[in-house]
Structures are given as structure tokens and as C-alpha cells.
Amino acid sequence: MTTKVAIVGAGGMLDYHAEGFRHAGAEIVAIADVDESAARKAASQHGIEKAFGSVEAMLAGADFDAASMIVPNKFHAPLAIEFLNAGKHVFCEKPPAINASEVEQMIVAATSADKVLMFNFNNRARPESYAMMEFVENGRVGTINSAQAKWIRRTGIPGFGGWFTTKALSGGGPLIDLLHMVDLAMYLMGYPEPAHVLGQTFNDFIEDKQFKGPWGIPDNADGINDVETAAHGFVTFKTGQVLSLQVSWAEMVKREEVSVVFQGTRAGGKIERLFGSDGLDDTAIDTCELYFQEGGKSISQKIEVDECPDMGRARSAANFIRAIEGTEAPLNTPAQALSLMRVIDAIYESARSKQPVTI
Ligand SMILES: NC(=O)c1ccc[n+]([C@@H]2O[C@H](COP(=O)([O-])OP(=O)(O)OC[C@H]3O[C@@H](n4cnc5c(N)ncnc54)[C@H](O)[C@@H]3O)[C@@H](O)[C@H]2O)c1
């Protein structure tokens, strides 16, 4: 039986969700956006039969099994809960919500509806991540003692005064927006339970137009800019593993870098994307390597994988459909999303209180 999907939000990620859902054999039957004209335009561009100006109208007027949320972060939890309560599976863009307590409420709704709840941690669906996870699972890496996660930009503020820079709508700046590498590091480490977190955030350049990224949403001159532009943190886990992290939209770094580096008991490794000066995916340089000792030599082994400019976005959406249909294991679980959001909440709390935080 074909899985029928509805989409909420005609945002930038729609292309990838649509590509992935269709690639997995699903049918996209409806789209809703509070801006009804945006929903209509997206419906005609993507060959989607029905367009609605509200989710309530879509729930009443379309028949579907699953829904994907491509809306500003503040609406992730309330909309996901509304769809789960209506008996739909939910695929939600990252971040899972604006804080951990909202994720807890989403999990309650998913459990009582007995429906799949997944998040778009698309970097787990990159070929590099599949390859590295295989080395982790087959014992080649050993235990990952320590990892360093980075998504750093020199000039990457996604528009001034819009929802991204308004804490009440986004939950925060790059710490919550660029959470992918923290997630990927914790994923490779086996999602250990966090113990303690120490962090600091900075908001330099949050009003400085020189630091605007080449994508994002239009500026709003009367809007709010009250989120951080950079965050640094250190996480210890109950297992004894440790993770350091650096994320920024605007920070004095050489170039945009997206990476996880780790040190295992048998091998270390790196998954890295370095962006070109235009900051766009197509000009990026990808590296995937394993580091180990063999025959008295230090080996750095290049791991060859297919190119994946979209950073796993379509593959991640396809995995949601296959997870619903039971043909693939889900790439992420609600419990992992909750653990990640607890770490993020704790970094904000540590920055606020200037104290280490126990989770
Ligand atoms: N996984 C990734 O690589 C990636 C990349 C970019 C953005 N995102 C995520 O996608 C989400 C959307 O980001 P965006 O850049 O597309 O935002 P956007 O502002 O461009 O688009 C969001 C759309 O949602 C609509 N909308 C807003 N509130 C709504 C509501 N309550 N109900 C229905 N529609 C509503 C808006 O009218 C707009 O058309 C965010 O959570 C963001 O973090 C993920």
C-alpha cells in the first residue's frame, strides 16, 4: 500500500522532502502553509493535488498517513502533536523543538498515538556517515573516547530580524540551528547519556550586516535579533566519553567548516565538509578518513564514498517513509532527540548561570 504524505510549510527544505518521499515510493497528496498562496505555488511546482491555508483545513480535507513539518522551530512541537493526535506519523525538521520539555510532550503524543516520530537529522544519511557507522558497528573504531563537533561560519547569519534571530520563535541561534554535528558525534559515540555540560555563548555581530549568509530568509528591519552568534561547549557522558563543540553563524574563523573528528580505542576518524567562499553546497570539499596504526606505521585511510551535495536530505526523508513501512530501521529515535535537546538546553543554562550543569 502506498504511503500518503502531507507537508506543512512551503519552506526551503520542501524540495528535499518531496524528492526523498517520492524516491521511497510515497505519494504527496497535500500541502498546507499559513501563507495559502505559498502553498498553492508549491503545490503547482511539485505536482501536489491539494493546497490549504491551515493545517486544520488540511486535516479535514485530505486523506493521508504521515505529515512532514517544514516550519519555523516554535511550531514544530505544537504541530507535530496535533498531527500525532490525529493519528498521523510525523517527520519533523530539525531542531526537534525549541527545548527538551517540548520534545518530552511530543514523545508522549507519539507513544499514545503509537505512530512514528522522526526528525530530519539529515547528516546521518550522508554516505560518509553510513560508511563511518559501519566501521563503528563492525568494531574497527573501538570505543569512541572523545569527539569534537563543529559547524562554524564566518558570515552565516540567516537574515536579520526574522524568525531565525528571534529567540521566542527559533529557540536560539547556531547552537540550536546547526546542531547536526553534535548529533552526528553523539550518534557515532552510541548516544551515551550526558552527565555534565559546560558552555558559553556569544552574540557579537548579531546586528552587523557584514555577517549575513548567502541564504536564509528576508531581513525584517523592525524585527528582533536576540540569539547567540556562536557557542562553545564541553559535554561529559556517564560512560566516561567526552565531546567538545563549536558552532557559529558569525565568528572570526577562516572558512565554513562542518566536521566531526573522533578518537576511538582502535581508530580515529573524521567526516568533514569545507565550504568554498560562496558558502554553497556545490563548491564544498568533503573528506572522510580513518586514522590507525598498522605494521608500525601511522595510516590515514581515505574512505571513498559517493558525492552527496544535499548532505543526506533526500535520503533522510526516504528513510522516514521506509521506517513507517518497516523496510528500513529509523535513522533516529525520539529518545535521541530528547537527549540532544537536553544537551542544548544545558549549554544555554551553563552560559546563563556561568556554572557547569548536571543533566
Ligand atoms: N535540515 C536542514 O538542512 C535544514 C535547512 C534549512 C532549514 N531547516 C529547518 O526547516 C524549518 C523551516 O525553515 P525554512 O528556512 O524553510 O523557513 P521559512 O521561513 O523559509 O519557511 C517556513 C514556511 O512555513 C510557513 N509557516 C510558518 N508557520 C506556519 C504554521 N504555523 N503552519 C503552517 N505553515 C507555517 C511559512 O509561511 C513559510 O512558508 C526550520 O525548522 C529549519 O530549522 C532545515
The ligand as an ORCA input file, in Angstrom:
! r2SCAN-3c Opt
* xyz 0 1
  N      17.734     20.007      7.616
  C      18.250     21.086      7.042
  O      19.309     21.041      6.418
  C      17.503     22.399      7.147
  C      17.914     23.503      6.379
  C      17.161     24.680      6.465
  C      16.078     24.769      7.328
  N      15.718     23.682      8.075
  C      14.581     23.749      9.020
  O      13.359     23.859      8.280
  C      12.411     24.616      9.031
  C      11.846     25.703      8.149
  O      12.890     26.569      7.756
  P      12.756     27.465      6.443
  O      14.086     28.089      6.215
  O      12.127     26.666      5.357
  O      11.736     28.573      6.954
  P      10.882     29.555      6.069
  O      10.542     30.681      6.969
  O      11.527     29.841      4.769
  O       9.570     28.725      5.666
  C       8.688     28.260      6.550
  C       7.297     28.197      5.880
  O       6.416     27.808      6.908
  C       5.245     28.608      6.860
  N       4.666     28.607      8.210
  C       5.057     29.304      9.281
  N       4.313     28.991     10.353
  C       3.416     28.064      9.936
  C       2.372     27.358     10.590
  N       2.128     27.537     11.885
  N       1.648     26.487      9.852
  C       1.891     26.308      8.537
  N       2.869     26.962      7.878
  C       3.623     27.824      8.568
  C       5.715     29.961      6.373
  O       4.653     30.713      5.800
  C       6.793     29.570      5.358
  O       6.271     29.413      4.055
  C      13.150     25.138     10.260
  O      12.836     24.354     11.382
  C      14.623     24.973      9.914
  O      15.425     24.740     11.057
  C      16.406     22.525      7.981
*
